[in-house]
């Protein structure tokens, strides 16, 4: 199951408690910040650790850093970040401006629970849909047994991770990037060592170790005198 992560930004104690309670009934991981500055610091810290928020739910009027300024700063870091805005003020100018900020919803205080839950549930559906689309784009099915996660450069055999060395991973990646094409030994050597004169023995050792780990259904074809290829399925 995909874990959905939400950052809640709200300076009012009562509203923060209500929103936190209901967010936790829908999303798996909810982190709370008491104002825009704290939220931005959390956002940046998580980003440094390779972690993202699927959704940021934020008030507009807050001390230290208001919601709109915070959104602008976050978008400089993650341009496709999604937001839901909650506010005690029906500010049409800010609402119109927020349309350009990938805002999935906007609701007013005092909070109408039914309206809020409807917006939050729709937001989760959209978040999960986008996650699945990204996963489908990233995951390459090589054959009936093997799949390759392109962004992470990880190979799976029947959902189990195939442990590859750094050079084996680099070699597999250059072949995957040229799937359906012949990759010469020279090109492989340049990709692995930036040295086309690297010994053939060293190269063949890496290739053999890689192919040994594909014992279930070896998908790398050796074309004598030409190079190597992965056939398109």
SULRA-V51957 format. One record per backbone hydrogen bond with DSSP energy under -1.0 kcal/mol. NH is the residue of the N-H (numbers start at 1). CO is the residue of the C=O. E is the energy in kcal/mol with one decimal. If there is no record, write none. Layout:
NH_CO_E / NH_CO_E
//
This chain:
6_29_-2.9 / 7_55_-2.3 / 8_31_-3.1 / 9_57_-3.0 / 10_33_-2.1 / 16_12_-2.6 / 17_13_-2.3 / 18_14_-2.3 / 19_15_-2.8 / 20_16_-2.4 / 21_17_-2.1 / 22_18_-2.2 / 23_19_-2.7 / 24_20_-2.0 / 26_23_-1.3 / 27_23_-3.2 / 29_4_-2.1 / 31_6_-2.8 / 33_8_-3.0 / 39_35_-2.2 / 40_36_-2.3 / 41_37_-2.1 / 42_38_-2.3 / 43_39_-2.9 / 44_40_-2.5 / 45_41_-2.3 / 46_42_-2.8 / 47_43_-1.9 / 48_44_-1.9 / 50_47_-1.9 / 51_46_-3.0 / 54_5_-1.6 / 55_5_-1.5 / 56_82_-1.8 / 57_7_-2.3 / 58_84_-2.7 / 59_9_-2.1 / 65_63_-3.0 / 67_60_-2.9 / 70_66_-2.4 / 71_67_-2.5 / 72_68_-2.1 / 73_69_-2.1 / 74_70_-2.5 / 75_71_-2.4 / 78_74_-3.0 / 81_78_-1.8 / 83_102_-1.8 / 84_56_-2.2 / 85_105_-2.4 / 86_58_-2.5 / 87_107_-1.7 / 91_89_-1.6 / 95_91_-2.3 / 96_92_-2.8 / 97_93_-2.2 / 98_94_-2.2 / 100_97_-1.4 / 101_98_-2.1 / 104_83_-3.5 / 107_85_-2.3 / 109_87_-2.4 / 116_112_-2.8 / 117_113_-2.9 / 118_114_-1.9 / 119_115_-2.1 / 120_116_-2.6 / 121_117_-2.5 / 122_118_-2.0 / 123_119_-2.3 / 124_120_-2.2 / 125_121_-2.0 / 126_122_-2.1 / 127_123_-2.5 / 128_124_-2.8 / 129_125_-2.1 / 130_126_-2.3 / 131_127_-2.2 / 132_128_-2.3 / 133_129_-2.1 / 134_130_-2.4 / 135_131_-2.3 / 136_132_-2.5 / 137_133_-1.9 / 138_134_-2.0 / 139_135_-2.3 / 140_148_-3.0 / 142_146_-1.9 / 143_146_-1.5 / 147_156_-2.3 / 148_140_-2.9 / 149_154_-2.9 / 150_138_-2.6 / 153_149_-1.7 / 154_149_-1.4 / 156_147_-3.2 / 157_160_-3.3 / 158_145_-2.8 / 160_157_-2.0 / 162_155_-3.2 / 169_165_-2.5 / 170_166_-2.3 / 171_167_-2.4 / 172_168_-2.5 / 173_169_-2.5 / 174_170_-1.9 / 175_171_-1.6 / 176_172_-2.6 / 177_173_-2.5 / 179_176_-1.6 / 180_230_-2.8 / 181_178_-2.5 / 183_228_-3.5 / 188_184_-2.0 / 189_185_-2.6 / 190_186_-2.1 / 191_187_-2.0 / 192_188_-2.4 / 193_189_-3.0 / 194_190_-1.1 / 195_189_-1.0 / 198_195_-1.5 / 203_199_-1.9 / 204_200_-3.0 / 205_201_-1.9 / 206_202_-1.7 / 207_203_-2.4 / 208_204_-2.9 / 209_205_-2.1 / 210_206_-2.1 / 211_207_-2.8 / 212_208_-2.4 / 214_211_-1.4 / 221_229_-3.1 / 223_227_-3.1 / 226_223_-2.7 / 227_223_-2.3 / 228_183_-2.5 / 229_221_-2.0
//
